[in-house]
Amino acid sequence: MDMEIELIPDEILKKESNLYIKGIKLADKVKLDYATDRHASFLVDHDGSIHNVMYFSEKDSVKKWQCDCKWYTLHDRVCSHITAVNIALKEKKIKV
C-alpha cells in the first residue's frame, strides 16, 4: 500500500538545529511499524530506547505528526524522532 504522507517542510525541521542534527543521526534507525490507509506508525531506536512516531493523515497539519517521547509531550512540537522519520522518508531510507 502506498499511503500519501505529508512531510514537514525543511524550513520547519531546521528551525531547531540541535533537533535536526539529532534527527539526521537517528534517520538510519527508523523502521516502519505498520501503515493503514489513514495512519502510519514508525519506530525510532534512540540509544536503546524505542520511540513511537505516529502519522495521522486525517488530522489537521499541526497534529499530523506525534511522538511518545517526553520532549514532544512537554513541548507539543516537532522532536528529533519526528525529524528522523521525515528525513528517512525524504531520503527513501524507508517506504510506506
Backbone as a printed PyTorch tensor [residue, N CA C, xyz], in Angstrom:
tensor([[[ 0.8510, -1.1810,  0.0000],
         [ 0.0000,  0.0000,  0.0000],
         [ 0.8940,  1.2410,  0.0000]],

        [[ 0.5620,  2.1810, -0.8290],
         [ 1.2980,  3.4390, -0.8750],
         [ 0.4200,  4.5500, -0.3180]],

        [[ 0.6240,  4.8610,  0.9400],
         [-0.1290,  5.9450,  1.5670],
         [ 0.5950,  7.2570,  1.2750]],

        [[-0.1660,  8.2960,  1.0150],
         [ 0.4070,  9.6180,  0.7680],
         [ 0.7050, 10.2800,  2.1200]],

        [[ 1.9690, 10.5420,  2.3960],
         [ 2.3610, 11.1650,  3.6600],
         [ 2.8040, 12.5960,  3.3830]],

        [[ 2.2380, 13.5240,  4.1360],
         [ 2.6030, 14.9360,  4.0090],
         [ 3.8160, 15.2030,  4.9000]],

        [[ 4.9750, 15.3660,  4.2850],
         [ 6.2000, 15.5890,  5.0460],
         [ 6.2760, 17.0250,  5.5450]],

        [[ 6.9770, 17.2010,  6.6420],
         [ 7.1680, 18.5300,  7.2260],
         [ 8.2180, 19.2630,  6.3860]],

        [[ 7.9450, 20.5050,  5.9740],
         [ 8.9270, 21.2480,  5.1680],
         [10.2620, 21.4140,  5.9030]],

        [[11.3480, 21.3810,  5.1310],
         [12.6950, 21.5000,  5.7080],
         [12.8700, 22.7580,  6.5510]],

        [[12.2770, 23.8820,  6.1200],
         [12.4770, 25.1170,  6.8930],
         [11.9020, 24.9950,  8.3100]],

        [[10.8710, 24.1880,  8.5000],
         [10.3210, 23.9660,  9.8410],
         [11.2170, 22.9970, 10.6090]],

        [[11.6540, 21.9290,  9.9470],
         [12.5190, 20.9450, 10.6100],
         [13.8430, 21.5650, 11.0410]],

        [[14.3670, 22.4770, 10.2440],
         [15.6930, 23.0470, 10.5130],
         [15.6600, 24.2290, 11.4830]],

        [[14.4550, 24.6490, 11.9150],
         [14.3710, 25.7700, 12.8740],
         [15.1210, 25.4510, 14.1600]],

        [[14.9800, 24.2370, 14.6240],
         [15.6780, 23.7900, 15.8410],
         [16.8940, 22.9920, 15.3830]],

        [[18.0350, 23.6470, 15.2110],
         [19.1950, 22.9850, 14.6190],
         [19.6620, 21.7620, 15.4130]],

        [[19.6050, 21.8150, 16.7530],
         [20.0190, 20.6580, 17.5540],
         [19.1230, 19.4560, 17.2830]],

        [[17.8060, 19.6910, 17.1800],
         [16.8810, 18.6000, 16.8900],
         [17.1180, 18.0490, 15.4850]],

        [[17.4310, 18.9370, 14.5530],
         [17.6800, 18.5000, 13.1700],
         [18.9360, 17.6300, 13.1020]],

        [[19.9860, 18.0380, 13.7950],
         [21.2300, 17.2510, 13.8200],
         [20.9810, 15.8840, 14.4490]],

        [[20.2150, 15.8580, 15.5420],
         [19.8630, 14.5710, 16.1730],
         [19.0320, 13.7270, 15.2120]],

        [[18.1090, 14.3750, 14.4980],
         [17.2640, 13.6630, 13.5380],
         [18.0810, 13.0120, 12.4360]],

        [[19.1010, 13.7100, 11.9520],
         [19.9820, 13.1530, 10.9160],
         [20.6570, 11.8910, 11.4480]],

        [[21.1390, 11.9520, 12.6840],
         [21.8280, 10.8000, 13.2820],
         [20.8760,  9.6240, 13.4990]],

        [[19.6010,  9.9200, 13.7600],
         [18.6190,  8.8620, 14.0370],
         [17.9370,  8.3220, 12.7810]],

        [[18.0900,  8.9950, 11.6530],
         [17.3580,  8.6190, 10.4350],
         [17.6300,  7.1790,  9.9880]],

        [[18.8270,  6.6690, 10.2660],
         [19.1500,  5.2870,  9.8930],
         [18.5540,  4.2730, 10.8690]],

        [[17.9570,  4.7570, 11.9420],
         [17.4160,  3.8700, 12.9750],
         [15.8890,  3.8980, 13.0020]],

        [[15.2920,  4.2590, 11.8660],
         [13.8340,  4.3430, 11.7480],
         [13.3290,  3.0990, 11.0330]],

        [[12.2530,  2.5110, 11.5700],
         [11.6020,  1.3720, 10.9210],
         [10.1100,  1.6450, 10.8490]],

        [[ 9.4940,  1.1890,  9.7770],
         [ 8.0410,  1.2520,  9.6730],
         [ 7.4710,  0.1450, 10.5380]],

        [[ 6.5870,  0.4980, 11.4640],
         [ 5.9210, -0.4860, 12.3110],
         [ 4.7170, -1.0450, 11.5500]],

        [[ 3.7920, -0.1690, 11.1460],
         [ 2.6600, -0.5710, 10.3140],
         [ 2.0570,  0.6630,  9.6560]],

        [[ 1.2550,  0.4260,  8.6320],
         [ 0.5650,  1.5190,  7.9440],
         [-0.8260,  1.0500,  7.5340]],

        [[-1.7910,  1.9490,  7.6440],
         [-3.1330,  1.7100,  7.1380],
         [-3.3850,  2.7690,  6.0740]],

        [[-4.6110,  2.8670,  5.6070],
         [-4.8870,  3.8910,  4.5990],
         [-4.9630,  5.2880,  5.2030]],

        [[-5.0240,  5.4070,  6.5650],
         [-5.1440,  6.7260,  7.1870],
         [-4.0350,  7.0690,  8.1770]],

        [[-3.2780,  6.1030,  8.6290],
         [-2.1670,  6.4500,  9.5180],
         [-1.0330,  5.4320,  9.4250]],

        [[ 0.1330,  5.8720,  9.9290],
         [ 1.3200,  5.0220,  9.9140],
         [ 2.0390,  5.1530, 11.2560]],

        [[ 2.6810,  4.0790, 11.6420],
         [ 3.4430,  4.0500, 12.8850],
         [ 4.8900,  3.7090, 12.5530]],

        [[ 5.7970,  4.4930, 13.1200],
         [ 7.2250,  4.2890, 12.9070],
         [ 7.9050,  4.0830, 14.2590]],

        [[ 8.9480,  3.2730, 14.2810],
         [ 9.7330,  3.0480, 15.4920],
         [11.1180,  3.6430, 15.2810]],

        [[11.5640,  4.4130, 16.2680],
         [12.8760,  5.0560, 16.2020],
         [13.6970,  4.5880, 17.3920]],

        [[14.8230,  3.9540, 17.1060],
         [15.7210,  3.4760, 18.1640],
         [16.6670,  4.6140, 18.5310]],

        [[16.4670,  5.1690, 19.7280],
         [17.2840,  6.2850, 20.2140],
         [18.1090,  5.7880, 21.3960]],

        [[19.3110,  5.3380, 21.1000],
         [20.2260,  4.8060, 22.1210],
         [19.5840,  3.7060, 22.9600]],

        [[18.8930,  2.7860, 22.3040],
         [18.2840,  1.6540, 23.0010],
         [16.8580,  1.8860, 23.4590]],

        [[16.4070,  3.1190, 23.4790],
         [15.0110,  3.4150, 23.7980],
         [14.2410,  3.5070, 22.4840]],

        [[13.1460,  2.7790, 22.3860],
         [12.3390,  2.8000, 21.1680],
         [11.2030,  3.8010, 21.3460]],

        [[11.1320,  4.7510, 20.4230],
         [10.0630,  5.7530, 20.4500],
         [ 9.1250,  5.5130, 19.2730]],

        [[ 7.8520,  5.7400, 19.5260],
         [ 6.8230,  5.5440, 18.5170],
         [ 6.4030,  6.8960, 17.9380]],

        [[ 6.5730,  7.0360, 16.6350],
         [ 6.1420,  8.2420, 15.9220],
         [ 4.9320,  7.8460, 15.0830]],

        [[ 3.8580,  8.5950, 15.2370],
         [ 2.6260,  8.3110, 14.5040],
         [ 2.3400,  9.4300, 13.5100]],

        [[ 1.8300,  9.0330, 12.3540],
         [ 1.3750,  9.9790, 11.3390],
         [-0.1090,  9.7170, 11.1020]],

        [[-0.9130, 10.7720, 11.2010],
         [-2.3590, 10.6780, 11.0190],
         [-2.7640, 11.5460,  9.8400]],

        [[-3.1220, 10.9480,  8.7250],
         [-3.4490, 11.7190,  7.5230],
         [-4.7320, 12.5260,  7.6680]],

        [[-5.6530, 12.0840,  8.5240],
         [-6.9400, 12.7710,  8.6340],
         [-6.9150, 13.9770,  9.5760]],

        [[-5.8430, 14.1760, 10.3170],
         [-5.7780, 15.3080, 11.2530],
         [-5.2880, 16.5610, 10.5520]],

        [[-5.5020, 17.7140, 11.2140],
         [-5.0000, 18.9530, 10.6140],
         [-3.4780, 18.9360, 10.6070]],

        [[-2.8930, 19.7980,  9.8180],
         [-1.4520, 19.7160,  9.5550],
         [-0.5870, 19.8230, 10.8070]],

        [[-1.0460, 20.5360, 11.8170],
         [-0.2420, 20.6930, 13.0370],
         [-0.1340, 19.3700, 13.7980]],

        [[-1.1860, 18.5760, 13.7940],
         [-1.2090, 17.3530, 14.5940],
         [-1.0470, 16.0750, 13.7840]],

        [[-0.6540, 16.2070, 12.5190],
         [-0.4560, 15.0080, 11.7100],
         [ 0.6360, 14.1240, 12.3000]],

        [[ 1.6700, 14.7300, 12.8590],
         [ 2.8190, 14.0160, 13.4120],
         [ 2.7940, 14.0880, 14.9380]],

        [[ 2.9520, 12.9230, 15.5820],
         [ 3.0110, 12.8610, 17.0370],
         [ 4.0530, 11.8380, 17.4610]],

        [[ 4.6200, 12.0460, 18.6500],
         [ 5.6340, 11.1310, 19.1870],
         [ 5.3290, 10.8560, 20.6530]],

        [[ 5.7550,  9.6930, 21.1220],
         [ 5.5190,  9.3420, 22.5200],
         [ 6.6550,  9.7680, 23.4490]],

        [[ 7.6480, 10.4950, 22.9290],
         [ 8.7860, 10.8760, 23.7810],
         [ 8.3980, 11.9940, 24.7550]],

        [[ 9.1910, 12.1180, 25.8050],
         [ 8.9410, 13.1200, 26.8390],
         [ 9.0390, 14.5430, 26.2820]],

        [[10.0200, 14.7850, 25.4070],
         [10.2150, 16.1250, 24.8500],
         [ 8.9700, 16.5710, 24.0960]],

        [[ 8.4300, 15.6970, 23.2300],
         [ 7.2280, 16.0450, 22.4610],
         [ 6.0470, 16.2870, 23.4100]],

        [[ 5.9160, 15.4350, 24.4110],
         [ 4.8140, 15.5640, 25.3640],
         [ 4.8780, 16.8920, 26.1130]],

        [[ 6.0680, 17.3190, 26.5020],
         [ 6.2230, 18.5660, 27.2490],
         [ 6.1100, 19.8090, 26.3710]],

        [[ 6.6380, 19.7470, 25.1440],
         [ 6.7060, 20.9320, 24.2770],
         [ 5.6360, 20.9830, 23.1920]],

        [[ 5.0370, 19.8090, 22.8850],
         [ 4.0000, 19.7220, 21.8510],
         [ 4.4720, 20.3230, 20.5230]],

        [[ 5.7290, 20.0150, 20.1890],
         [ 6.3330, 20.4880, 18.9280],
         [ 7.1530, 19.3520, 18.3280]],

        [[ 7.5750, 19.5400, 17.0950],
         [ 8.3820, 18.5370, 16.4030],
         [ 9.6180, 18.1890, 17.2370]],

        [[ 9.8590, 16.8890, 17.3990],
         [11.0200, 16.4110, 18.1650],
         [12.0290, 15.7700, 17.2050]],

        [[13.1450, 15.3130, 17.7380],
         [14.1810, 14.6990, 16.9030],
         [13.6900, 13.3950, 16.2700]],

        [[12.7500, 12.6940, 16.9220],
         [12.2430, 11.4290, 16.3820],
         [11.3410, 11.6740, 15.1710]],

        [[10.4770, 12.6900, 15.2690],
         [ 9.6380, 13.0680, 14.1270],
         [10.5310, 13.5560, 12.9880]],

        [[11.5530, 14.3370, 13.3340],
         [12.5080, 14.8220, 12.3370],
         [13.1970, 13.6400, 11.6560]],

        [[13.6260, 12.6490, 12.4420],
         [14.3090, 11.4750, 11.8890],
         [13.4180, 10.7260, 10.8950]],

        [[12.1460, 10.5570, 11.2320],
         [11.2240,  9.8610, 10.3220],
         [11.0690, 10.6480,  9.0290]],

        [[10.9120, 11.9660,  9.1280],
         [10.7700, 12.7970,  7.9340],
         [12.0240, 12.7200,  7.0570]],

        [[13.1950, 12.7590,  7.6730],
         [14.4500, 12.6570,  6.9130],
         [14.5470, 11.2820,  6.2490]],

        [[14.2360, 10.2320,  7.0000],
         [14.2990,  8.8700,  6.4540],
         [13.3460,  8.7080,  5.2610]],

        [[12.1700,  9.2910,  5.3420],
         [11.2140,  9.2230,  4.2270],
         [11.7050, 10.0390,  3.0310]],

        [[12.2250, 11.2420,  3.2930],
         [12.7220, 12.0890,  2.1970],
         [13.8920, 11.4360,  1.4750]],

        [[14.7520, 10.7860,  2.2520],
         [15.9370, 10.1620,  1.6700],
         [15.6630,  8.7320,  1.2110]],

        [[14.3960,  8.3210,  1.3070],
         [13.9470,  6.9960,  0.8620],
         [14.6810,  5.8530,  1.5740]],

        [[15.0230,  6.0860,  2.8530],
         [15.6200,  5.0330,  3.6710],
         [14.5350,  4.0450,  4.1020]],

        [[13.3000,  4.5410,  4.1720],
         [12.1490,  3.6880,  4.4570],
         [11.0320,  4.0590,  3.4890]],

        [[10.0890,  3.1450,  3.3550],
         [ 8.9860,  3.3520,  2.4230],
         [ 7.6970,  2.9080,  3.1070]],

        [[ 6.6270,  3.6410,  2.8290],
         [ 5.3270,  3.2830,  3.4000],
         [ 4.4840,  2.6590,  2.3230]]])
